[in-house]
Amino acid sequence: MALKGVYTALSGAIAQSSKLDTIANNIANVNTPGFKRDELTFHEYVTAQQKEQMAMNVPRIPASIESFYDMQGGDKSYVDLKGTYTDYSQGSLRHTGNNFDVAIDGKGFFEVMTPGGVRLTRAGNFTLDGNGRVVTKDGFPVLQPGADGADPSSRTITVNDSSNIGIGDNGEISQGGEVIGRLSVVQATNPDGLKKVGNSLYGFKDNINAEVTAVANPSLKSGFLETSNVNIVKEMTDMITTQRVFESTQRAISAYDQMSDKLVNIVGKTSP
C-alpha cells in the first residue's frame, strides 16, 4: 500500500511544482505590456473509474503479497496535468503619450513578421528601426493587411519621417493628413489553437489550422499600452496556497518513505 500511496503523493507534488512555475511566470510578467496570464488545469485519475464495469476480486484471505497485487489497481489514484489555459481577458489601458504605443481595446492581435513566420501579439509598444519600418521592441516588423498568400515582407509599414505621425482608432497610420499604412488587426479562427512562443508573441499549436480573420472594426488607442491582466494580489495568494499544498505532499512522501523503511528493516526481520 505504501508503494502505491507514494506515487499518489508524488504526482500531487509534481502538479503543485508545475503550478508554482506558472504562477511565478505570471508574477514576473506583471509589467509586460499585453501579457496574458496562464493557469494550469488538473484532473484526478482514479484507476477504478477508468475500468469497464466488472466485479472486482476483493481478497478474502489474510493480507499477503499475493493479495496485494490482485487488487487490480482499485486503490490507485493520482493527479494528472491536463493542460495550460491562457486567460485572454482585457488588461487595463495605461497612457504613455507616445504616438507609436498602440493598445487594442477589445479582441484581436497585431500581426508581426519574425524569422519563424508571421506571429501574433497584443504588445503595442512599437518603434522605428534604422530603415524607417514600424517594428516591435524586439525589432520584428509590424504588418499591414494584405491579400491571402502575399509575401509578409511586402506588408511592412515604412515611415519616412517620425514627426507628425498619427494612428487612428481603426489602425490607419497617417502623416501630415496622408494615410501611409494601416495596422493589421486579426482574430484567430480557433483561439484555443494559439500558443505562446516567447517575446509576447503567439503562434499556433502543431496540427492546428493557422487561420486568422481580419477584425472588421478594431478599436485601437494611440498613446496607450495595454497592461498585463495579472492580478498580483491573486497570484501571491495562489502562490502561498500552492506552496502549502506542495509542502503537505512532501510530508506525505516522507511518511510513506518511513513506512517503507520500517516495512523492510523492522517487519522484514521479525522472526516467525
C-alpha positions in Angstrom: 0.0 0.0 0.0 2.9 2.4 0.8 4.3 2.0 -2.7 1.1 3.0 -4.4 0.5 5.8 -1.9 3.8 7.4 -2.5 3.1 7.7 -6.2 -0.2 9.4 -5.4 1.6 11.9 -3.2 4.4 12.3 -5.7 2.0 13.1 -8.5 0.5 15.8 -6.3 3.9 17.3 -5.6 4.8 17.4 -9.3 1.4 19.1 -10.1 1.9 21.8 -7.4 5.5 22.4 -8.6 4.3 23.0 -12.1 1.6 25.3 -10.8 4.3 27.3 -8.8 6.3 27.7 -12.0 3.3 29.1 -13.8 2.4 31.5 -11.0 6.0 32.7 -10.9 6.0 33.4 -14.6 2.7 35.3 -14.3 4.2 37.5 -11.5 7.4 38.0 -13.4 5.4 39.5 -16.3 3.1 41.7 -14.3 4.6 44.8 -16.0 4.9 43.2 -19.5 2.6 45.1 -22.0 -0.2 42.9 -23.4 0.8 39.8 -21.3 -1.9 37.3 -20.7 -1.8 35.2 -17.5 -1.6 31.4 -17.7 -3.3 28.8 -15.4 -2.9 25.1 -15.2 -5.8 22.7 -15.2 -5.7 19.3 -13.5 -7.9 16.3 -13.1 -7.7 13.3 -10.7 -7.2 10.0 -12.3 -8.8 7.1 -10.5 -8.0 3.7 -11.9 -11.2 2.0 -10.8 -13.3 4.7 -12.6 -11.4 4.2 -15.8 -12.1 0.4 -15.9 -15.1 -1.2 -17.5 -17.9 -2.2 -15.3 -17.0 -5.5 -13.7 -16.8 -7.3 -10.4 -13.6 -6.6 -8.5 -11.9 -9.5 -7.0 -11.5 -8.5 -3.3 -9.2 -10.8 -1.4 -10.9 -12.9 1.3 -7.7 -14.1 2.8 -5.3 -12.6 5.3 -3.1 -9.8 3.8 -0.2 -11.0 1.8 2.0 -10.1 -1.2 -0.2 -12.2 -3.5 -3.4 -10.4 -2.3 -1.8 -7.0 -2.7 -1.0 -7.5 -6.4 -4.5 -8.8 -7.0 -6.3 -5.6 -6.2 -6.5 -4.7 -9.9 -5.4 -1.1 -9.3 -8.6 -0.2 -7.4 -6.9 1.8 -4.8 -4.6 3.7 -7.2 -5.2 7.4 -8.0 -3.1 10.4 -8.9 -3.2 14.0 -10.2 -2.8 14.4 -13.9 -1.8 17.7 -15.6 -4.5 18.3 -18.2 -3.1 21.4 -19.9 -2.3 25.1 -19.7 -5.1 27.6 -20.1 -4.4 31.2 -21.2 -6.7 33.9 -19.9 -7.2 36.4 -22.8 -9.3 38.9 -20.8 -8.7 42.5 -21.4 -5.9 44.3 -19.5 -6.3 47.9 -18.4 -5.0 50.7 -20.7 -2.1 52.9 -19.5 -1.5 56.3 -21.0 2.1 56.9 -22.3 1.7 59.8 -24.7 4.0 58.0 -27.2 2.4 58.0 -30.7 3.9 54.7 -31.5 2.3 53.0 -28.5 -0.9 51.4 -29.5 -3.4 49.4 -27.4 -6.1 47.1 -28.6 -9.3 47.8 -26.7 -11.2 44.6 -27.3 -10.5 41.4 -29.3 -7.7 41.0 -31.8 -3.9 40.7 -32.3 -1.3 42.6 -34.2 0.4 40.7 -37.0 4.3 40.8 -37.0 6.9 39.2 -39.2 9.5 37.0 -37.5 12.2 34.7 -38.8 9.9 31.8 -37.9 7.0 33.3 -39.9 4.0 35.6 -39.1 3.2 35.7 -35.4 0.5 37.5 -33.3 0.9 39.9 -30.4 -1.1 42.1 -28.1 2.0 44.2 -27.1 1.7 47.5 -29.0 4.9 49.2 -27.8 6.2 49.9 -31.3 9.1 51.9 -32.6 11.0 52.6 -35.9 14.1 50.7 -37.0 17.0 52.1 -39.0 15.1 51.6 -42.2 12.1 53.5 -41.0 10.0 50.4 -40.6 7.5 50.1 -37.8 8.8 47.3 -35.6 8.2 45.7 -32.2 10.5 46.3 -29.3 12.4 43.1 -30.5 12.8 44.5 -34.0 10.1 42.4 -35.7 8.3 44.3 -38.5 4.7 45.1 -37.8 2.4 44.2 -40.8 -0.5 45.8 -42.5 -3.4 43.9 -44.2 -2.6 42.1 -47.4 -4.0 39.6 -49.8 -4.1 35.9 -48.8 -0.8 34.3 -49.6 1.0 37.6 -50.0 4.7 37.8 -49.1 4.8 39.2 -45.5 7.9 41.3 -46.4 5.7 43.2 -48.8 3.3 44.1 -46.0 5.7 46.0 -43.8 5.0 49.7 -42.9 7.7 52.3 -43.7 7.7 55.8 -42.3 9.9 58.4 -43.9 9.7 60.9 -41.1 8.8 60.1 -37.5 7.4 63.5 -36.9 3.7 64.4 -37.3 2.6 60.7 -37.1 -0.9 59.8 -36.1 -2.5 56.4 -35.6 -6.3 56.3 -35.8 -8.7 54.1 -33.8 -9.1 51.9 -36.9 -5.4 51.4 -37.2 -4.7 53.8 -40.0 -1.3 55.4 -39.9 -1.2 59.0 -41.2 1.5 61.6 -41.7 0.5 65.2 -42.4 -3.0 64.1 -43.1 -2.0 61.5 -45.6 -2.6 57.8 -44.9 0.6 55.8 -45.4 -0.3 52.5 -43.9 -2.6 50.5 -41.6 -2.0 48.1 -38.8 -3.3 44.6 -39.4 -5.6 43.5 -36.5 -6.7 39.9 -36.8 -8.5 37.3 -34.7 -7.6 33.6 -34.7 -10.4 31.4 -36.0 -9.6 28.9 -33.3 -8.3 30.8 -30.3 -7.7 27.5 -28.4 -5.1 26.7 -31.1 -2.8 29.6 -30.0 0.3 29.0 -28.0 2.9 31.4 -26.6 6.3 31.3 -28.4 8.1 33.9 -26.3 8.7 37.7 -26.6 4.9 38.3 -26.1 4.3 36.5 -29.4 1.7 33.8 -30.2 1.9 31.1 -32.8 -0.3 28.1 -33.5 -0.1 24.6 -32.0 1.0 21.7 -34.1 -1.6 20.2 -36.3 -3.8 23.3 -35.9 -5.1 25.3 -38.9 -3.3 28.6 -38.6 -6.2 30.6 -39.9 -6.9 34.2 -39.0 -9.6 36.7 -40.0 -9.4 40.5 -40.0 -11.2 42.3 -37.2 -13.8 44.3 -39.1 -13.9 47.3 -36.8 -10.9 47.3 -34.5 -10.7 49.7 -31.6 -7.2 51.0 -31.1 -5.9 53.6 -28.7 -2.8 55.5 -29.8 -0.6 56.8 -26.9 -1.8 54.0 -24.7 -0.4 50.5 -23.8 -2.5 47.5 -22.6 -1.0 46.3 -19.3 -0.9 42.7 -18.4 -4.1 41.1 -17.0 -2.2 39.7 -14.0 -3.7 40.4 -10.6 -0.7 40.5 -8.4 -2.7 40.0 -5.2 -4.5 36.9 -6.5 -1.2 35.5 -7.8 0.6 36.0 -4.5 -2.4 34.4 -2.7 -2.4 31.4 -5.1 1.4 31.1 -4.6 1.1 30.8 -0.8 -1.7 28.3 -1.1 0.1 26.2 -3.7 3.3 26.3 -1.6 1.5 24.9 1.4 -0.1 22.1 -0.6 3.3 21.3 -2.0 4.8 21.1 1.5 1.9 18.8 2.5 2.7 16.4 -0.3 6.4 16.4 0.7 5.4 15.4 4.2 3.2 12.6 2.8 6.1 11.3 0.7 8.4 11.4 3.8 5.8 9.5 5.8 5.5 6.8 3.1 9.3 6.6 3.0 9.4 6.0 6.7 6.7 3.3 6.4 8.7 1.6 3.7 11.8 1.7 5.8 10.1 0.1 8.7 8.5 -2.5 6.5 11.9 -3.5 5.1 14.2 -3.1 8.1 11.8 -4.0 11.0 8.9 -6.1 9.8 11.1 -7.9 7.4 13.4 -9.0 10.2 10.7 -10.2 12.5 11.1 -13.9 13.3 8.1 -16.1 12.5 
